[in-house]
Amino acid sequence: MEKKDITSLADIQLLVDTFYGRVSEDALIGPIFNNLLAGHWEDHLKKMYSFWQTILLEKHTYFGSPFPPHAAMALTNVHFDAWLKLWYSTVQEFFEGEKADEAIHRGDKMATMFLSKITYFNNLKAKPLI
């Protein structure tokens, strides 16, 4: 299959569907996603189509804040490393070009920011109030 850049909603759907299919089967992060999204995978995928369409194609279809659902989760760098490995490999399997590079960059930045915030909130919970 010849690779092309991410240019359409159909490209986003291919990326998101393939990626989350792999996530759901991953030994480390699959159980987390499968437990939280049981019965709601379709809604989550639709939300991710809108999110990535907004980010990569500049068609504002996502309204929301992606971090809050993750704030209380006990995730570590190991979880985000697994997520990123699947993200990178899925993007690179199907796409190449400016938007594909941006998808990798944005995924990396998002993982870094989410982990930083989760660590911060977990540290706040762990400290006794004086």
N, C-alpha and C positions, 0 to 999 in steps of 0.2 A: 504494500500500500504506500503510495506516495504521500508524504507529509505536506501539509499546508498550514497556514496560520489560522488562528481562531478568528472567524469573521462573522459568524451568524449564531442565532439561538440554537440551531441544530448542532453546531459545533459545541456549544456550551452543554447541551443536553448529553451529547456523546461523552464528553469529558466527565461531567458530574455523575452520570449513570454508571460509567465504567469505574470511576474512582470509588464511589460509595459501594458498588458491588464488591470491590476488593476490600474495602474497609470492613464490610459486614462479615467477610470470611477471615479476616486477620486474627490470629490467635491472641494478640495482646489487646488491641483496641476494638475488635469486633464485638466482644461481649458487652463492652460499655455502650456502644452505639445501639446494638440490638436490644439491650435492656431498656434504654431510654426512649428508643424510637419504635418499640413494639407496637404495631398497629398504626403507626404514623409515618412510616418511611415515605409514602407518596407525598404527604404534605411537606416533609423535610426536603425532598428532592425538588419540589416546585419552588420552595423558598431559596434553595441553592441556585437554581436556574436564574431566578431574579437577581440574587446577590451577585453572581459572576457576570451576568449580562450588564448590570449597572457598573461594575468595576472595569470590565474588559472592553465592553462595546459602547459604553457611555450612553446607554439607553436606560434612563432612571425608572426601573420597575421594582426595585427593592426599597421597602420602607421599613425601617426597624433598626435595631441595635444588635449586632451579632454577639457581643460579649456576654451580656447578662445571663443567658442560659448556661454558660460555662463557668460562671463565677464560683459556684459552690462545689464544683467537681474536684475530686482529689486526683488531679492530673499532674504528672511530672514531665521532666524533659524526655524521659524514655517514651512516654505516650506521644509527645509531639514529634519526636524523631521518627517514630513509626508512621505517624500521619504524613509527615513530610516526605519520607521515602516513597510512600504510595503515591503521593501527589506528584512528586517529580517524575516518577517512572510513568505515570499515566499521561501527564502532559507530553512528555518527550516521546512516548510511543506513537501518539497520533499527530502531534503538531510541532511546527517549528516556525520561528519568525518573531516579530516584535511583540505581538499579543501573547504568544506562548511564553516568551521570556518574561513578560509582565505577569502572567499567571504564576509562574514559578517565584518571581520576586515578591509578589503580593502574598502568596501562601507562606513564604518564609517570614515576611514581616508580621503577618497575622499570628503565626505560631509564636514568634518571639514576644509579641505584645500580650497575647493571651497568657502565655506562661508567666511572664513578668507580673501581670495583674493577679493571676491565681496565687502565685507565690506570695505576693504582697498581702492579699486577703487572708491567706492561711497563716501568715506570720502574725497578723493582727489578732486572729482568733487564738493563737497559741500564747500570746503575751497576757499576763494577768493585769487586770486594771488596778491601778494604785489609787 
